[in-house]
Amino acid sequence: MQRFLDSLVEEGAAGVLLHSRSPERTWVGSSGVAELGTDRPVDPDGWFRAGSLTKTFTAVVVLQLVGEGKLQLDAPARDWLPEVPAGISVRQLLNHTSGLHNYTDDLPDAAGVFRDRHLHRDSRETLRVAVGKPRQFEPGGSWSYCNTNYIALGLLIEAVTGGAYGDQVRERILDPAGLRRTVLPGDDVELPEPHAHAYLNIDDEYVDIARCNASQAWAAGEVVSTAADLNRFYAAVLGGELLAEAELEAMLTVVEADDSFGYGLGIVRRRLPDGQVVWGHHGGFLNYLTISFHSADLSTQLTLSATGSKSGQPETDQWLVGLLT
């Protein structure tokens, strides 16, 4: 494990941390530095921006509302959220078969992202602009990963419950599952301590992007957490603590993208070359790069977070093969 983490740093990550558990052993460790220009090591229990792992949190709340009879998976999303075009179901938002334009395709370059890093982004306006763009395909006609879907789902949660999205996640997931080191920061640009710093490359200079406003990502990617908490979260999901049997079965029903990858309702299924099947999600938010994957029986769990500098988005399959085979 240590050699693998060291190799990621050699390839360009500023720092890496890992919490891993298998039937043979539990391993916790890190490599690299928490902040460039210092020799401060990465704290393996430190905080990081989990990015699109937020989608699983959002999906759990939606599925709880389905279990309570307040939503129906195959009903039109616009029954609760008029901004969503006709013909798109709640399920199609959850499994990325809506065909909506992906708003993150329109984000500025690294210099623009850094310039605007403290700005608040209005989620309803984000959705309004995205649905005004040409669709990728007709609803249900294909599959394409789309962050706009989860902005819509965050607004859907608010429309159905009458409460704030973040409050619903706290009341329905964080408190019941005992996730005391997971937060939804809203407009707060600070990260709890200790945390590692991630960097953007702007004109061949690495600029610190740790302090930023995550409202741009919101229900698609704002969660800040730790590896231990994320392992605990996915254990609660896959172990049936947060969802009833019918809703968990629906979550784990995937759209097959290829032989090794399937997308359920806010959760990813990966099939490794040796036949292992793991469930979880990947995340990338301003060069905080995270994977969290788990066997269905929870005998194997891992969460890895890398703070990027020179490295790009993680090759999830490569990371999982390096860690699990």
C-alpha positions in Angstrom: 0.0 0.0 0.0 2.7 2.5 0.9 4.6 1.9 -2.3 1.4 2.5 -4.3 0.8 5.8 -2.5 4.4 6.8 -3.0 4.1 6.1 -6.7 1.1 8.5 -6.9 3.2 11.3 -5.4 6.1 10.5 -7.8 3.6 10.8 -10.6 2.6 14.3 -9.5 0.2 14.3 -6.6 1.1 16.7 -3.8 -0.2 14.3 -1.2 -2.3 11.1 -0.8 -4.1 9.4 2.0 -5.8 6.0 2.3 -8.0 4.1 4.6 -8.3 0.5 3.5 -9.8 -2.6 5.0 -9.8 -6.2 3.7 -10.4 -9.6 5.3 -6.7 -9.8 5.9 -5.9 -6.4 7.4 -6.8 -2.8 8.0 -4.3 -0.2 6.6 -4.2 3.6 7.2 -1.5 5.8 5.7 -0.4 8.7 3.6 2.4 10.0 1.3 3.6 13.4 0.2 3.1 16.7 1.9 0.0 18.5 3.1 1.2 21.8 1.6 3.8 22.4 -1.1 6.8 24.3 0.2 6.6 22.6 3.6 7.6 19.2 4.9 4.3 18.8 6.8 3.1 15.2 6.1 -0.4 14.4 5.0 -2.6 13.5 8.0 -4.4 10.2 7.0 -7.3 11.3 9.2 -7.4 14.8 7.6 -10.3 16.5 5.8 -10.7 16.9 2.0 -13.2 17.9 -0.6 -14.9 14.7 -1.7 -16.4 16.1 -4.9 -18.9 13.8 -6.7 -19.1 11.3 -3.9 -21.7 13.9 -2.8 -24.0 12.3 -5.5 -24.4 9.2 -3.3 -25.5 11.4 -0.4 -28.0 13.2 -2.6 -29.3 9.9 -4.1 -29.9 8.5 -0.6 -32.1 11.4 0.4 -34.1 11.1 -2.8 -34.5 7.4 -2.3 -35.6 7.9 1.3 -38.3 10.3 0.0 -39.4 7.6 -2.4 -39.6 5.1 0.5 -41.8 7.6 2.3 -44.1 7.9 -0.6 -43.3 11.5 -1.3 -41.6 10.8 -4.6 -41.9 8.3 -7.4 -38.8 7.2 -9.3 -40.6 7.0 -12.7 -42.7 10.0 -12.4 -41.8 13.2 -14.3 -39.3 15.3 -12.2 -41.2 18.4 -13.3 -44.2 17.3 -11.2 -42.1 18.8 -8.3 -39.6 20.9 -10.2 -41.1 22.8 -13.2 -37.6 23.9 -14.4 -36.9 20.3 -15.5 -38.0 19.7 -19.1 -40.9 17.4 -19.8 -40.2 13.7 -20.3 -37.4 13.4 -17.7 -38.1 11.1 -14.7 -36.6 11.2 -11.3 -34.8 8.0 -12.0 -33.2 9.4 -15.2 -31.8 12.3 -13.2 -30.3 9.8 -10.7 -28.8 7.4 -13.2 -27.6 10.1 -15.8 -29.9 9.1 -18.6 -31.8 12.4 -18.7 -29.8 13.8 -21.7 -29.4 17.2 -20.0 -26.5 19.4 -20.9 -23.6 19.1 -18.3 -23.1 22.5 -16.9 -19.5 21.8 -15.8 -18.6 21.6 -19.4 -19.0 25.4 -19.5 -16.8 26.2 -16.5 -13.8 28.6 -17.2 -10.2 27.6 -17.5 -8.0 27.2 -14.5 -7.2 31.0 -14.3 -11.0 31.8 -14.4 -11.7 29.1 -11.7 -9.1 30.6 -9.4 -10.3 34.2 -10.0 -13.9 33.2 -9.1 -13.1 30.7 -6.4 -14.9 32.6 -3.6 -18.1 33.5 -5.6 -21.5 32.1 -4.6 -23.2 30.2 -7.4 -27.0 30.1 -7.5 -28.1 26.5 -8.1 -31.5 27.5 -9.7 -29.7 29.7 -12.1 -27.2 27.0 -12.9 -30.1 24.7 -13.8 -31.9 27.4 -15.8 -28.9 28.0 -18.0 -28.1 24.3 -18.4 -31.7 23.3 -19.5 -31.5 26.1 -22.1 -28.6 24.3 -23.8 -29.1 21.6 -26.5 -29.7 18.2 -25.0 -27.1 15.4 -25.4 -29.8 12.9 -26.3 -33.5 12.3 -25.7 -34.4 11.1 -22.1 -33.6 7.5 -21.7 -31.8 7.3 -25.1 -28.3 6.9 -23.8 -26.1 7.4 -20.8 -23.8 10.3 -20.0 -22.4 11.5 -16.7 -24.0 14.9 -16.0 -23.6 17.1 -13.0 -26.7 19.1 -13.9 -28.8 16.1 -13.0 -27.7 16.4 -9.3 -28.2 20.1 -9.2 -31.8 19.4 -10.2 -32.1 16.7 -7.6 -30.9 19.0 -4.8 -33.6 21.5 -5.8 -36.1 18.6 -6.0 -35.3 17.6 -2.4 -35.9 21.2 -1.3 -39.2 21.3 -3.3 -40.5 18.1 -1.8 -39.4 18.6 1.8 -39.7 22.4 2.1 -36.2 22.3 3.8 -32.7 23.2 2.8 -30.8 20.5 1.0 -27.9 20.6 3.5 -30.3 20.3 6.4 -31.9 17.3 4.8 -28.5 15.5 4.4 -27.5 16.3 8.0 -30.8 15.1 9.5 -31.3 12.0 7.3 -27.7 10.8 6.8 -25.0 12.5 8.9 -26.7 12.4 12.3 -28.2 8.9 12.0 -25.0 7.3 10.6 -22.8 9.1 13.1 -20.8 11.0 10.5 -19.3 13.6 12.7 -16.5 14.5 10.4 -18.5 15.2 7.3 -19.9 18.7 6.5 -21.7 20.5 3.7 -19.9 23.8 3.7 -22.3 26.0 1.7 -20.5 29.3 1.1 -17.9 28.7 3.8 -14.6 28.7 1.9 -12.5 27.3 4.8 -11.6 23.7 5.3 -11.5 22.2 8.8 -8.1 21.3 10.2 -6.1 19.3 9.5 -6.4 19.3 5.7 -4.2 18.9 2.7 -3.9 21.6 0.0 -4.7 21.1 -3.7 -3.3 23.1 -6.5 -4.2 24.4 -10.0 -1.6 24.9 -12.6 -1.9 28.5 -14.0 0.9 29.5 -16.4 3.2 26.8 -15.0 2.7 28.1 -11.4 0.9 26.0 -8.8 -1.7 28.0 -7.0 -3.4 26.9 -3.8 -7.1 26.2 -4.3 -8.0 24.8 -0.8 -10.0 27.9 0.1 -12.9 28.0 -2.3 -16.7 28.3 -2.4 -18.2 24.9 -3.2 -21.7 26.2 -4.1 -20.8 25.7 -7.7 -20.9 22.0 -7.1 -23.6 21.9 -4.4 -25.7 18.7 -4.5 -23.4 17.4 -7.2 -20.2 17.8 -5.3 -19.9 20.0 -2.2 -19.3 17.4 0.6 -16.2 17.8 2.7 -15.2 14.7 4.7 -12.6 12.2 5.8 -11.7 8.8 4.7 -12.9 7.1 7.8 -16.3 8.9 7.6 -16.7 8.0 3.9 -16.0 4.3 4.6 -18.6 4.5 7.4 -21.1 6.2 5.0 -20.8 3.6 2.3 -21.1 0.8 5.0 -24.3 2.4 6.1 -25.6 2.6 2.6 -24.7 -0.9 1.4 -25.5 -2.4 4.8 -29.1 -1.2 4.6 -28.9 1.2 7.5 -30.0 4.3 5.5 -32.3 2.7 2.9 -35.0 0.1 3.0 -34.6 -3.1 0.9 -36.6 -1.9 -2.1 -34.8 1.4 -2.3 -31.4 -0.1 -2.0 -32.2 -2.6 -4.7 -33.2 0.3 -6.9 -30.0 2.1 -6.1 -27.9 -0.9 -7.1 -29.7 -1.5 -10.5 -27.2 -0.1 -13.0 -27.1 1.2 -16.5 -24.3 -0.7 -18.2 -21.8 1.7 -19.7 -19.3 -1.0 -20.5 -18.1 -4.4 -19.3 -16.4 -3.0 -16.2 -18.6 0.1 -15.4 -22.2 0.5 -14.5 -24.0 3.4 -12.9 -26.9 2.9 -10.5 -28.8 5.6 -8.7 -25.9 7.8 -7.4 -23.5 4.9 -7.1 -21.0 3.3 -9.4 -20.3 -0.4 -9.9 -16.8 -1.4 -11.0 -15.9 -4.9 -12.1 -12.1 -5.5 -11.9 -10.1 -7.7 -14.2 -9.9 -10.5 -11.5 -13.7 -10.5 -11.2 -14.0 -8.5 -8.0 -17.1 -6.2 -8.0 -17.0 -3.0 -5.9 -19.5 -0.2 -5.3 -18.9 3.5 -4.6 -18.0 6.6 -6.4 -15.2 8.7 -7.7 -14.8 12.5 -7.1 -12.8 15.4 -8.6 -13.3 18.9 -7.3 -10.6 21.5 -8.1 -7.9 18.9 -8.0 -9.1 17.1 -4.8 -9.3 13.6 -6.3 -11.1 10.9 -4.4 -12.2 7.3 -4.8 -14.3 5.3 -2.3 -15.2 1.7 -3.3 -16.5 -1.2 -1.3 -17.5 -4.8 -1.7 -21.2 -5.5 -1.3 -20.6 -7.6 1.8 -18.3 -4.8 3.2 -15.4 -7.2 3.8 -13.4 -4.8 1.6 -13.5 -1.0 1.9 -11.2 1.7 0.7 -11.2 5.5 0.4 -8.3 7.3 -1.2 -7.9 11.0 -1.6 -5.1 12.7 -3.5 -4.5 16.4 -3.6 -3.5 17.2 -7.2 -0.7 19.4 -8.5 0.8 18.0 -11.7 -1.6 15.0 -11.9 -4.9 15.1 -13.6 -8.1 13.3 -12.9 -7.6 9.8 -11.4 -7.8 6.7 -13.5 -10.2 5.0 -11.2 -9.8 1.5 -12.6 -6.0 1.8 -12.4 -6.2 2.9 -8.8 -8.5 0.1 -7.9 -6.4 -2.5 -9.6 -3.3 -1.1 -7.8 -5.0 -1.3 -4.5 -7.2 -4.4 -4.7 -5.4 -6.9 -6.9 
